[in-house]
Structures are given as structure tokens and as C-alpha cells.
Amino acid sequence: MSNSENNLNDLAHIRQLMERSTKFVSLSGLSGVFAGIFALIGALAVWYFLNIVGITKCGGEDAQVMRIFGLNFQEFCIADGIIVLFLSLSTSLWLSFKKAKKLGETIWNSLTKRVFINMMVPLATGGIFCLLLIYHHQFIFVASATLIFYGLALVNVSKYTYNDIFQLGIIEIILGLLAAFFVANGLLFWTIGFGIMHIVYGLGMYYKYERKQQ
């Protein structure tokens, strides 16, 4: 191997070390794929609820009366969202832990703490805001609010991870604004944002950043 090739390899190694010290590279693209799949299943469950009781308008008066498994529409959606969130977070943590172990890094460090704080401030604010919307019987705007605040969280944390996260965040915000305007199609925009876009970007990130490391 020539000296020029050695120098190029050294530069690539140095660049990789610098990236790992400033970027959260333990994030697995496959976690986005699984999150998208869970979101699609959750959206399908809500769609099934609406159709089995013959409700055509999310949050309508009929949704407060008709029940499945002892839950009305709002209660069913909240339970559905909690399950989707739990499964998505659990899978993301597990896959990120496996990737960090493969890279020889610790999953919890100063960089991870910054990622966690920058992610949780918008998410926690959005979660509280959604609870207030539900409390004031404005359930029809919950789908748009979750998309907007999630998008803001992604944009906020993107400086510590891949640029693709910033792009995904902008798309989530746009979908959230569209859901706030076309309120009758909130479930559709939620499905696109949390389901389809997660799968698309998750696969893109996996093939772009992880396949070449294997």
C-alpha cells in the first residue's frame, strides 16, 4: 500500500473519530423502520375502531358514546398511542444499544445526554399540550400537534446526529400543519408522518450509513 493510500486511510479514520465525538451515530435506521411499522399498525387499529362503529368524523359525538373493549374513541386512541410509543422507544433503545456495542461505544455519554435533553424538551411540551387539547375537548387537533412537536424535536436534535433527521423533522412539521388545516384527514397525515416517512427515512439511513459498516 502506497503512502498516499495510507494517508487517505488515516484521514478517513480521523474523520470517523471526530464524527463520533460530535454526532450521535449509534442511532439505528432500522429503529425508524420498526417505529413506522408500529405506527401503521396503530393507525390501522384506529381506522378499525372508526369503521366498526360507523364513525366518519374523528372526535365526533358518536365517538364519545361508542366503545370497544370498554374504551370510547378518545380513550382508545390514547391507549393506542401509548402502546405505539412504548414499542417504538423500546425497539429504538435496543437497536441503538446493539449498534453502540458494535462500534465499541457506550450508549450513555455526554453526547447522548445532549441528544436526550434537546429531544425531550419539545416532546414533553408537545405531550403536555396534547393532554390540554384533550382536556378541553379539542381532540381533533391532537394528530397535528403530535406531528408538529415531534418535527420540532427532530429539527432541534438534528445538530447532534445525521442531517437526514433535520429533513424528516421539516416534513413532519409540514404534515402537522396540513393536518391542522384538513382536520378531517388528521389520521391520514399522522399515518404518513409517523408510519410511512419513518419507514422511508429509516431504510434510507440504514443503507446510507450502516450497510457500509458491516
Beta strands, then each sheet from edge to edge (+ up, - down):
end
